[in-house]
């Protein structure tokens, strides 16, 4: 069966094809500006299905709400595809959810934990996803989820500065050359967001690793992962895995009973 693995986020749709156990390279589609996000995501998916012949199944994780799921079902019917939307569970594929209400853990975070189980099955892991929000989750070597944290992402940090200060005219912060001694406000704000978030990730990761163990593996993904990875003091200790959620979706599918 040919499956289309899909991660529908707040700003773009990412996908890979899975066939015969082999997964294609991850690709992405940015949403049309000004269009409601669920509708823009469905439009991207509609265009993708029109280009991909032979897809029999859609396997998705998304954060776009019930209306998007309803649209997915209708889209699947039109293209004669089975639609499988991944939801967080108490136990699945070697992962035990820490939340008392398992469904309250974001499905994208749950898929990230599944990916860690697939990529480093015998080790503890910290999964960091740098999207609109930044999430950090700990997973013990036995697959027990410890819980995690949620921080505002780079975009939200920048919006908070420009909308709640007298610098509202600086809608575009300068994040091109982060430095600790910026000599203009746009660069000072952009550098502060970048270096502040990178520092927060390092500090939280160290605290988590102290509890999980020295051999814990850190996996980093998300739209801002690349630029934040480059700013870490010890980037060699963090694995940059842009297609992490694709690995999680594959693991979810392969472990379905």
Buried (B, 14 or more C-beta within 10 A) or exposed (E): EBBBBBBBBBBBBBBBBBBEEEBBEBEBBEBEEEEEBBBBBBBBBEEBBEEEEEBEBBBBBBBBEEEBBEBBEEBBEEBEBEBBBBEBBBEBBBBBBBBEEBEEBBBBBBBBBBBBBBBBEEBBBBBBBBBBBBBBBBBBBEBBBBEBBEBBBBBBBBBEBBEEEEBEEBEEBBBEEBEEEBEEBBBBBBBBBBBEBBEBBBEBBEEBBEEBEEEBBBBBBBBBBEBBBEBBEEBEBBBBBBBBBBBBBBBBBEBEE
